[in-house]
Amino acid sequence: MITSALAIDADILLYRSTSAAESEVDWGDDIFSLWMDMKEAKAAFVRQLENIQEKLGVTNVVCCISDSGNNFRKSVDPSYKSNRRGTRKPVGYTAMKDWVVSTYPSMRKPGLEGDDLLGILATRPGNDCIMVSDDKDMLGVPGRLFRPSKDEMFEISVQDADRFFLTQVLTGDPTDGYKGVPGIGPKKAEAILGPRHDWGAIEKAFLDAGLTKDDALTQARLARILRWSDWDAEKGEPILWKP
């Protein structure tokens, strides 16, 4: 049980700290190389983390880190995040990740993204933790969310989290490589969901666009950030979302 703790999206802090410590060297004769100062990267990570702890007045942390293996969503749709293939991590990223795991209380689960770990921790009954992430997808999880880059704290109700999640199903997310319904943006999604969201209305939007109910369910399973109710603790595997 995690009480009075910060569930940290360590993926973002790792990327920022390693990117800041990365440098390019021009050796002449059209030869270039990249290098990273590990001490500088560690110091940058510590600064970010300590700033968050000081801002929120909480010292206990759990660094949530994405599994480097296959994401479970790729079993739902192999094209998930295929738009990111070939995109490299900063130099030394893996070594920095190992350092974080050995230095701070951390969590990694096979097949899960860091976002999912934040969602599971934040919604586990009896837990008292704040999600810390600049990823907008976390607005789809009920609980408290702190966004460091904007110094914003959100109190997200179950209703608001569900509405954000279903909006993502309709609009898709180009960053994560799932499409939703072509031609539907946030305003159209708002109209489709109405004052009380209904899964039947979402299926109808997919059918009207020449897609299928199975397409709607696939998009939902890609968009869903796991909550405690979506996690089988005994088997150690996700429970795929159903309407």
Helices and strands as residue ranges (DSSP letters): E 3-9, H 10-20, E 22-28, E 31-36, H 38-56, E 61-64, H 73-76, G 82-84, H 93-103, E 106-107, H 114-123, E 128-132, G 136-140, E 143-147, G 148-150, E 152-156, H 158-171, H 186-193, H 199-208, H 213-223, G 228-230, E 231-232, E 237-238
